[in-house]
Protein backbone atom coordinates (compact mmCIF):
# COMPACT_ATOMS: atom_id res chain seq x y z
CA UNK A 1 0.00 0.00 0.00
CA UNK A 2 1.59 3.30 -1.09
CA UNK A 3 2.07 5.85 1.65
CA UNK A 4 0.85 9.43 1.35
CA UNK A 5 4.47 10.59 1.45
CA UNK A 6 5.41 8.23 -1.36
CA UNK A 7 2.46 9.41 -3.42
CA UNK A 8 3.40 13.06 -2.87
CA UNK A 9 6.99 12.34 -3.86
CA UNK A 10 5.85 10.56 -7.03
CA UNK A 11 3.58 13.48 -7.90
CA UNK A 12 6.46 15.91 -7.36
CA UNK A 13 8.77 13.85 -9.56
CA UNK A 14 6.08 13.74 -12.25
CA UNK A 15 5.81 17.54 -12.08
CA UNK A 16 9.59 17.87 -12.38
CA UNK A 17 9.75 15.48 -15.34
CA UNK A 18 6.92 17.28 -17.11
CA UNK A 19 8.59 20.61 -16.44
CA UNK A 20 11.90 19.41 -17.82
CA UNK A 21 10.30 17.82 -20.88
CA UNK A 22 8.64 21.10 -21.85
CA UNK A 23 11.79 23.11 -21.08
CA UNK A 24 10.26 25.00 -18.17
CA UNK A 25 13.01 26.88 -16.32
CA UNK A 26 13.26 25.97 -12.65
CA UNK A 27 12.84 28.68 -10.07
CA UNK A 28 16.14 30.01 -8.71
CA UNK A 29 15.27 28.78 -5.22
CA UNK A 30 14.55 25.29 -6.57
CA UNK A 31 17.86 25.23 -8.42
CA UNK A 32 19.74 26.30 -5.30
CA UNK A 33 18.00 23.64 -3.20
CA UNK A 34 18.71 20.98 -5.81
CA UNK A 35 22.35 22.05 -6.05
CA UNK A 36 22.70 21.94 -2.27
CA UNK A 37 21.22 18.45 -2.10
CA UNK A 38 23.49 17.19 -4.88
CA UNK A 39 26.54 18.75 -3.23
CA UNK A 40 25.75 17.01 0.07
CA UNK A 41 25.15 13.72 -1.76
CA UNK A 42 28.48 13.93 -3.59
CA UNK A 43 30.30 14.87 -0.37
CA UNK A 44 28.75 11.87 1.37
CA UNK A 45 29.76 9.55 -1.45
CA UNK A 46 33.33 10.89 -1.41
CA UNK A 47 33.57 10.29 2.35
CA UNK A 48 32.20 6.76 1.96
CA UNK A 49 34.67 5.88 -0.80
CA UNK A 50 37.56 7.52 1.09
CA UNK A 51 36.78 5.37 4.15
CA UNK A 52 36.90 2.22 2.03
CA UNK A 53 40.19 3.22 0.41
C-alpha positions as CSV (number, residue, x, y, z in Angstrom):
1,X,0.0,0.0,0.0
2,X,1.6,3.3,-1.1
3,X,2.1,5.8,1.6
4,X,0.9,9.4,1.3
5,X,4.5,10.6,1.5
6,X,5.4,8.2,-1.4
7,X,2.5,9.4,-3.4
8,X,3.4,13.1,-2.9
9,X,7.0,12.3,-3.9
10,X,5.9,10.6,-7.0
11,X,3.6,13.5,-7.9
12,X,6.5,15.9,-7.4
13,X,8.8,13.9,-9.6
14,X,6.1,13.7,-12.2
15,X,5.8,17.5,-12.1
16,X,9.6,17.9,-12.4
17,X,9.7,15.5,-15.3
18,X,6.9,17.3,-17.1
19,X,8.6,20.6,-16.4
20,X,11.9,19.4,-17.8
21,X,10.3,17.8,-20.9
22,X,8.6,21.1,-21.9
23,X,11.8,23.1,-21.1
24,X,10.3,25.0,-18.2
25,X,13.0,26.9,-16.3
26,X,13.3,26.0,-12.7
27,X,12.8,28.7,-10.1
28,X,16.1,30.0,-8.7
29,X,15.3,28.8,-5.2
30,X,14.5,25.3,-6.6
31,X,17.9,25.2,-8.4
32,X,19.7,26.3,-5.3
33,X,18.0,23.6,-3.2
34,X,18.7,21.0,-5.8
35,X,22.3,22.0,-6.0
36,X,22.7,21.9,-2.3
37,X,21.2,18.4,-2.1
38,X,23.5,17.2,-4.9
39,X,26.5,18.8,-3.2
40,X,25.8,17.0,0.1
41,X,25.2,13.7,-1.8
42,X,28.5,13.9,-3.6
43,X,30.3,14.9,-0.4
44,X,28.7,11.9,1.4
45,X,29.8,9.5,-1.5
46,X,33.3,10.9,-1.4
47,X,33.6,10.3,2.3
48,X,32.2,6.8,2.0
49,X,34.7,5.9,-0.8
50,X,37.6,7.5,1.1
51,X,36.8,5.4,4.2
52,X,36.9,2.2,2.0
53,X,40.2,3.2,0.4
